Amino acid sequence: MKVLIPDAQFPGEPAFERDALGDAEFLVHRARDPLQVPDSAWAAADAILLWQDMAIDRAVVRKLARCRIVVRHGVGFDRVDLEACAERNIPVCNVPDYGTEEVANHALACALALRRGLPTYTEMLALDPVAGWRWDTPPLIRRLTGQVFGIVGLGRIGRAAAARAKAFGFDVGFHDPYLPADEPAAAPYRRIDDLGEMLAQADVVSVHCPLTRETHGLLGEANLGCMKKGAILINTARGPIVDTAALLKAIETGSVGGAALDVLPQEPPDPDDPLAAAYRVPPSWLAGRLILTPHAAFYSPESWYDLRYKAAETVRDWLGKGVLRNCVNAHFFPAGALPSGGAGV
């Protein structure tokens, strides 16, 4: 079996993937554009393990002569043409359960850092330990108890973030139009059906929804304008969900208190991007109000192993046992028409 990794994000050999797939032959590339991968590699692949940099569009799918499964190393699958894969009888799967606690912890850590003024204290004391020995300069400090923690998307990570926020004393509300009304996991939290209403109530807004046509640019000028004055926006989901230019303007005008972004529309950002430039040399109105992290919310050594092993395990279970897990394009196959796996690893 040949497994193509077209946009590998790890150094060295695919050791963790081999833990799951044994003697499979790995075709490892570190490309960002499908054209940088030879057509012969696409054609030879029995399975594809895909990171976040590579787009699998219809033109790429036409090159897949042998492929029987595509697995995303991660949760998001917006860069894969799900319908085109289904037309070629190729299931597309993701790994939704590898870093749930890391991302939820990261979101809460960002909220706590801004609400406790940690970026400001750290910077002031680094510049001058004597003159900076002040407690009254961070702009966003508030007592957490009774504040509203608003969650956009109460999926696996959203629920983990909600539980943590509740433990810190937040009143947790959520907006998720796709979550059934009788979902037991939502019972401890307030459902707010109107997004604008939730944004107007929330002191902290944490984004945990997938990137889709509906959520692309969801938090742009209009919805950011609904946010409660002084509120904090946290995005550990996908960069294009937030219009960063509109966010920067909203912080400058004071309609949004601050933000913590682990993901950006372009990663890494262009150095001349207004948000990146302002973060590098903050104007006075931005001081203590913005945290950027490098798409790292998912990361720990443990989650890194889980991510890679579980992706390869998904390939193994489908091709070796006919067991399909976390298929995200099943709705594009006619009812009952998913192809069979289990040809042997």
N, C-alpha and C positions, 0 to 999 in steps of 0.2 A: 504494500500500500504506500502511495506517495502522498505526503501531506505538504501543501504549499503554505508558507507563511510569507506573504508578499511584502508586509510593512512591519517587520519585527521590531519591537521596542525594547528588546533585552540584549545585553552584550553576550558574546560567546555562543556556545552551543545551546540547543533547545533541551536542556537537561530535564526540566520539570515536565515538559511535554512528553519526553521519552519515558518518564516514570509511568505515565498512563498508557502510552502506545507502544512501548517495547521496541521492536525491531523495525518499526515503520521507517521509510526513507523520508527525510525532511528536506524540502527545497526552501531554503531560507534566503529571503531578500530583505533589504532595508530601504525600500523605495517609498515614495509618496504618490507617484503617478503610475497608473497601471501600465503605461507605455514603457516604463523603465523595467518592467518584468517581461522576460522573453515570452513570446506566444507559445513556445514549446513547454514552458513551465505551467502556464494556464491549462494547456491541453492535456498535460500528463497528470494533473492533480486529481486524486480520488477524493480529497477533502481539502478545504481551505480553512485555516485559522487566521482570522482577520483582526488586526488592531484598529486604531481609530483614524489613521491617516489615509487609508486607501478607500476610494469609492469603487464599489462594484456596481457598475451601471449595466445597461442592456448590451452595450458593445462588448464589455468584458464577459458577460454571461454567454455570449455567442461563441467565445473561445473555449468554453469549458466542455471538452469532449467526454470526460470521464467522471467529472465531479458529482458526488452523491450527497454532499452536505457542506454548508458554509456555517462556521461558528464564529461569532463575534467575541473577542476577548473583552468582555465588558457587558454593560447593560444596553447602551444605545445601539440602534440599528438603522438610523436615519440615512446612512451613506450606502446602504445596500438596496438595490431594486428588488423588493420582495416579490413583486408580481412576475418580473422577468425570470427570476429563479424558479418560481412555481411552474411557469410554463415549460421549463426544462426539467421538471420533476426533482428539483433540488430544494430540500427543506433548509431554512435559515434559522439558526438558534442563537440564543445569547446566554450569558452567564449572569443572572440577576442576583445571585446570593453570595458573592465572594467578599464584598467589602461593606456590607450594610452598616455594621457598627462603626467602622472607621468614618464613613461619610456622615452618619448621624452625629457622631462625636465632633467631627470637624465643624459642622454647622453650628452646634451648640457652643463650641470653643470660640468661634468667631463672634457669636452673639455676646458671650460673656466677656471676651476681650474688649469689645467696643463699649459695652455697658459698664465695665469696670475700669476703662481708661488705660488698659495695658499698653497700647501702642504709644500713647502720649507720655506716660510715665517712663517707659523704656528710653524713648528718644531724649527726653529732657535730662534724665540722669546720665545718659551717655555723653551728652554735650557738656554738661556742667553739674557734677554731683552735689555742689553746694547750692548754687542758684536754682537748680532744678528740683531741690528738695521741697516740693509743694504738692499738696493733694487736690488743689482746687482748679486745675487747668484743663483736664479732659472735658470735652464738650458734650459727651453722650451718657455720662454716668446717671443711672437710675436704679432704684430698688426694683428687683425682679418680681417680687410677689405682687400678684394682681395685674401685671402687664399682660397684654394679649400677644400670644405667639401664634401667628397666622401661617398656615402651611398650604402651599399650592401643590396638590397632588399627594393623596394619602395612600401611596403604595407601600412597598416593603420598607424603603428608606424613610419615607414620610412618617410612617407609624413609629419607627425607631426614634426619629427625631421628636415626635410628639410625646412619647413616653419620657424621654429625657427632659424635655421642656417642662412637662407637668411636675417632674420630681424637683425642679428648681423653683416651683411656685408659680409658674406661668398659668394663665387661663388660656387653654389651647383651643383654637378654632381652625377649621380647615375648609378649603374649597376644592372639590373634586367632582365634576359633573358625571364622571364615568363610574364612580363608586356606588354600588347598589345601596338603596336606602336601609336595607336590613343587614348590612355588613357588620358582623359582631365586633370586628377590630376597631370600628369607628365609634363604638358606644361610649367610651370615656370622654369623647371630645365633641365640641359643638360644630355641627355642619352649618356652613354659611353658603347658601346656594348662589348668591350673587357675588361675583369676584370683587366688584367695586365696593360693595358693602364690607367685605372682609378686609380689603386694603384700608378702608377708612377706619376700621376698628383696631387694626393690629399695630402694636408697638414694635414688633419684629415680624418681618415677612420672610419665610424661608421657602425657597423654590425646590421642589422635589418631583416635578413632572417630567415626562419624556419630551424630546424635541419632535414635534409633528408639524404638519401644516397649520394646525390650529394654535399651537403654542409658539411658533416662530414669531419673535417680536411681541410676545404677549405683554411683557412689561415694558411698554414704550411710553411715549409722552402722555397719552391719554390715561392709562392705568397708573402710571407713576404719579400723575396729578391727583389721583384718588387717595393716595397714601396719607396717613395721619402725619401731621407736621412733627418732625423729630424722629420719625420711625426709621428703623434700620432694615435694609434689604440684604438678604444673604442668598447667594446662588452657588450651589454645589452640584447643579444638574447639568445643563448644557448652555454654552455661551450665548448662542443666538436667541435664547428665550428673552434675554434682557437687551434692550437698546442702550448700549453704554454711553453713547453721546447724549441721549435724553437723560440718562441717570446722572451724568456729570453736571448737566445744566440744572437738574432738580436739586442736587446737593448745593450748587453755587447759589441758587435762589432761595434756599432754605426750606423748600417744600418737602425734601427728604433729608433726614438727619445724617445718614451715612450708609455705608455699604461694605460688605465683604464678599469678594468674588473669587471663587476658585477656578472658574471657567470663563473664557472670553470668546467672542465671535471668531477671532483669529488667534491661533495658538502656535508658537509664541506670538505676542503682539508685535506689530511694526513699532520700532522705537519712536516713530513720529506720530503714532496714534495718540489722540488728545488725552485719553485716559491714562495711558502709559506715561506720557510726558508729564502730566500733572502729578502722577504718583511719584515719579522720579524726583521732581523738584516741586513739592506741594505749595500752592498758593496758601495764603493765610486761612481762607475759608474752607480749605480741605484738610487742614491739620487735625489729626486725631479722628478723622471721619471715614477713612478708607483703608481697607486691608485687601491686598492681592496675594493669592497663593497660586503656585504653578500647576493647576489641575492635579493636586496632590491629595485631595480629600480621601480618595480610595486607598491610599498607600499605607501599608505596614509590611514588614517582611512576611507576616503570616498571610495577609490578603494577597500579596504578590504571588505567593506560591499557589494559593487557592484559585486565583484568577487563571493562571496558566494551566494548572493541573485539571481543573474542572472543564475548561474549554476542550482540552485534549480528551478528557474522559467522555465528553459528549460525543465526540467523533467515534471513540472506541465503542460506546454502547450502541450507537446506531449501526455502524458498519459491522460490528462483531456480534451483536445480540438482537438487532432489530428494535431496540428500545430508544424512542425519541423523546428528548427532554427539552423543555423551554423553546419549542418551535414558535416563531413569531410570524410566519407567513402561511400558517395552516388555512387561514380564511381565504387564501387565493386558490387553494386546491378545491376541486369539486368535492362534495360531501363523500367521505369515505374513500377518497382517491389518493391519499398520501402514498408515496411509493414505499416499497419495502426495503429495509436495510438488511443487515445480517448476512452479507456475503463473505464475512470472515476478515479478520484483521491480519 
